Amino acid sequence: MKMSIELGAEFRNDEGKGASRRLRHAGRVPAILYGGKQPPRMLSLDHQKLVTLIEDEKFYSSIIGVKVGAETQAAIVQDLQMHPAKPQVLHVDLLRVSADEKIRLRLPIHFKGESISPGVKLQGGLVSHRLADIEVLCLPKDLPEEIVLDLSQMKLNETRHISDIPLPAGVVATAVVQGKDQVVVSIHSPRAEEPEAKAAETAAAPAADAKKEEPKKDAAKK
């Protein structure tokens, strides 16, 4: 099983908010490794190294090798909690990965060919991205390194759905399986936004007129 990233960890035995607070003060991050028909194991991770890893999108969309001593366990990130006001990781949930069990993972969509598409280059259209990632279901061995959607042939007023994204054999988009084939990207004319802008101006006009009339009403009362 290919593991793109290695994450060093240590086992921990202390539980509770107090234990987690002490770990954070020591520059460690509390984490848990669970799933795979094995009991959960509490871990601690090096905060500085973790902060470097989470800047890479592959950290969230790849199989990670969680290394404790001489043992390495394949896992994926299920949840990562950040401090609301500081660049600090508070907790990480890791799910064990087994070679014979399918995994669900969100993968970012990489768009290419926007600027050379007929809809943009020749027809002056604007590209509107509706989705940035999709969830896929597959065995670990089939997990693609990235998914790419080519827009180079798109014309004005055309759309691409999740089902238009080419996926390797053995990989399916869960939204399509569930009958929720959403629009991923579209190319539309800039003029398509004009009616909305005019409607907003029309709605604002009566309010502006009403404000102008207020002093006259006060004057009449006097």
ZASE-699638 format. One record per residue: z, y, x of N, C-alpha, C in turn; residue in three letters. Coordinates in steps of 0.1 Angstrom, whole numbers, plus 5000, padded with zeros to 4 digits. Each point is the difference from the previous one (the first is absolute). Example, Ala and Ser with C-alpha at 12.3 -4.5 7.8 and 13.67 -1.06 7.14 Angstrom:
// ZASE-699638
507849435132500050124991500050125009Ala
499350114996500050115009500850114992Ser
***
This chain:
// ZASE-699638
500049885008500050124992500050135009Met
499050084997499950135009501150104995Lys
500850055010501050104998499650125008Met
499650114993499550125006501150085007Ser
501250004995501150085006501249925002Ile
500750025011501249945003501250094998Glu
501049964993501250084997501249935005Leu
500750055010501249945005501250034991Gly
500849904998501150014991501249925005Ala
501250034995501249935003500749954987Glu
500749895000500749964988501350084999Phe
500450024988501350074997500849934990Arg
501350015000500849934991500850104990Asn
500250125004500750094992499150054988Asp
500750014988499350054988500750134995Glu
499450064991500650124993499550135006Gly
500450114992499550135004500750045014Lys
501249975002500750035012499349945012Gly
499649884999499449935011498650065003Ala
499350034989498750065002500150145006Ser
501050074996500250145006500349995015Arg
500849905004500349985014498749975008Arg
499249914994498749965006499150135003Leu
499950084990499150125001500650095010Arg
501350025001500650095010499749945014His
499849875001499749945013498549995003Ala
499250074992498650005002499349874995Gly
500649934991499449884995499750024985Arg
499149914994499750014986500349864994Val
500850004989500349884993498749954993Pro
499849875001498849944994500449864994Ala
499149944992500249874995498749925000Ile
500149885004498849915000500349894990Leu
499149984990500249904989498749944996Tyr
500149904991498949934995499749885008Gly
498849934997499649885008500949884998Gly
500749994989500949894997501149985010Lys
500450115007501150015009501050104996Gln
501249995004501050094996499850145007Pro
500350114993499950135006500850025013Pro
499450075009500750035013500150155001Arg
501250055003500150145002499750045015Met
499250105002499650045013500350155003Leu
499950035013500050155003498850025009Ser
499450124999498850045008500350125007Leu
499350025011500150125008499350124993Asp
500850104997499450114992498950075008His
500150035012499050075008498749935000Gln
500049875002498849925001499449994986Lys
500949994990499549984986499350134996Leu
500550125003499350124996498650015006Val
499949955012498650005006499149914993Thr
500549884995499149904993499650054987Leu
500950074992499750034986498950114999Ile
499750065012498950115000498649934999Glu
500049875002498749935000499949934987Asp
498950024993499849944986500049855001Glu
499749945011499949865002501449944998Lys
501050085002501449954999500349954985Phe
499350064991500249974986499049904994Tyr
498949985008498949924995499649885009Ser
500949965008499849895010501249915000Ser
499749885005501149905002500750045013Ile
501350014999500950055011500749885006Ile
500149995013500849905006501450055003Gly
501049964992501450045001500649915011Val
500350065011500549925012501550025001Lys
500849884999501450005002500349905011Val
500350055012500249915012498649945003Gly
500049865001498849935003499249964988Ala
500650034988499349964987499250114994Glu
498849984995499250104994499649954986Thr
500350084990499749974986499050104994Gln
498949944994499050084994500550064987Ala
499850134998500550074988499150124997Ala
500250054988499350134996501150094995Ile
499750135000500950104995500050014985Val
501149984994500150004985500550144996Gln
500950065007500550134996500650075013Asp
499850135000500650085011500650124994Leu
501350035002500650114995500250115010Gln
499650124997500150115009501150104995Met
500650075009501050114996499250114993His
500550054989499350104993499750135007Pro
500950035010499850135007499850005015Ala
500149885005499949985015499049895003Lys
499450015012499149895004500749885005Pro
500849944991500949895003499749884991Gln
499849885006499949884992501349954996Val
500349974987501349964996500149854998Leu
498949934996500149864998498649944999His
499849875004498749944999500249864994Val
499149974991499949864994498849935005Asp
500249885006498949935005499949864993Leu
498849964996499849884993499349905010Leu
500649885001499549905008498649954995Arg
499149975010498749954996499849865005Val
499549924991499749865003498549985000Ser
499549925009498549985001499449944988Ala
500749934992499449934988500450074987Asp
500550125000500450084988499350135000Glu
499350034989499350134999501050125000Lys
499550115005500850125001499350114992Ile
500850104995499450124994500350115009Arg
499050085003500250115010499050114996Leu
500550135001499250114998499350045013Arg
498650014999499250045011499350134998Leu
500050095010499450134999498549984999Pro
499350094993498549994999499550105010Ile
499149965008499350085010498650044995His
499850124997498750054995499150045011Phe
498749964999499050045010498750054993Lys
499250085007498750044995500050114990Gly
501250074998500050104989499050115003Glu
500050065012499250115003498549985000Ser
499649875002498649975000499549944987Ile
500949994990499549954987499150104993Ser
499049954992499150094993500750094991Pro
501149954994500750094990500750125007Gly
500349995012500650115008499050085008Val
499249935008499150065009498850074993Lys
499449934990498850054993500350074987Leu
501149964993500250054987501250094999Gln
500750035011501150095000501249964993Gly
500249874998501249964992501350005009Gly
501149984993501349995006500549864998Leu
500749955010500649875000501450014995Val
500449924990501350004994500649865002Ser
501149995008500649875003501149984989His
500049894993501049974990501149915005Arg
499649915009501049905005499950015016Leu
501249985006500050005015500249865005Ala
500549914991500349865004499949914988Asp
499949875003500049904989500949885005Ile
500549934990500849885002499149885001Glu
500149915010499349885001500949885000Val
499449894996500749875000499249905008Leu
500749945010499249905009501049925008Cys
499549905007500849935010500150095012Leu
501149985008500150085012498850005010Pro
499449885001498949985009498750084996Lys
500050044987498850074994500250154999Asp
501250055004500350144999499150085009Leu
499250094994499050085008500850115008Pro
499450035012500650115008499950134993Glu
498950024993499850134992499049974989Glu
499950094990499049994990499250135000Ile
498749994999499150125001499150014988Val
499950124995499150024989498950105005Leu
498849964999498950085005499450084989Asp
500050135002499550104990498750055003Leu
499349955011498850075005498849994990Ser
500149914990498949994990500350064987Gln
501250064999500450064987499350134996Met
499650014987499350124995500950084991Lys
499650114996500850094992500349934987Leu
501250024995500549944988500249855000Asn
500049945012500349865001501549985004Glu
500449884996501449965003500049865007Thr
501149985007500349865006501349964995Arg
500149874995501249944995500649915011His
501249954996500749915010499149875002Ile
499349964989499249885001498850035009Ser
499750125004498950035009500449995015Asp
501249995002500549995014499849865005Ile
499249985011499749875006501349945006Pro
500449884996501249945005499549865006Leu
500749965011499749875006500349884990Pro
499449895003500349884992501549975000Ala
500549964989501449974999500950114997Gly
499450124999500850124997499550064987Val
501050034991499750064987500850124998Val
499450104992500850124996500849974988Ala
501350015000500849964988499650084988Thr
499650135001499750084989498849944992Ala
499049955008498849954994500449874992Val
500849915006500449884994500850034987Val
500750115000500850034988499250094990Gln
498750015002499150084991500350155001Gly
500450055011500350145002499150065011Lys
498749994998499050045010499950155000Asp
500850075008500050155000498950065009Gln
499850134997499050075008500750045013Val
499349985011500650035014499550135004Val
498750034999499450125005498850044991Val
499750134999498850054992499550125007Ser
498750034997499350125005499650084988Ile
500550124999499750084988499450145005His
499450074990499550135003501150105000Ser
500050105009501050115000500050074987Pro
498950014993499950074987500849934989Arg
500349875003500849924989501450064998Ala
500550085010501350064999500050134993Glu
498850064998499950144994500550004986Glu
499749914991500550014986501550005000Pro
500749935009501450005000500550135004Glu
499450065010500450135005499850114989Ala
498949994993499750104989501049984989Lys
500449884997501049974989501350065004Ala
500449995013501250065004500050154999Ala
498950065003499950154999500150044986Glu
499349934991500050034986501449994994Thr
500849905004501449984996500950115005Ala
499750055012500850105006499750144994Ala
498850024995499650134995500950054988Ala
500349924990500950054989501350045005Pro
500649935009501350035005500050135007Ala
498950035008499950135007499950114990Ala
499249984989499850104990501350034993Asp
500849904998501350024993500950085008Ala
500049985013500950085009499650154999Lys
498750025000499550144999500450074988Lys
500249934989500350054987501550034998Glu
500849945008501550024999500450145001Glu
499650085009500550145001499650084987Pro
498849974994499650074988501049974989Lys
500549874999500949974989501350075002Lys
500550015012501250075003499950154997Asp
498850065003499850144997500050024985Ala
499449914992500050014986501450004994Ala
500949925005501350004995500850135002Lys
499750065012500650135003499550114990Lys
***
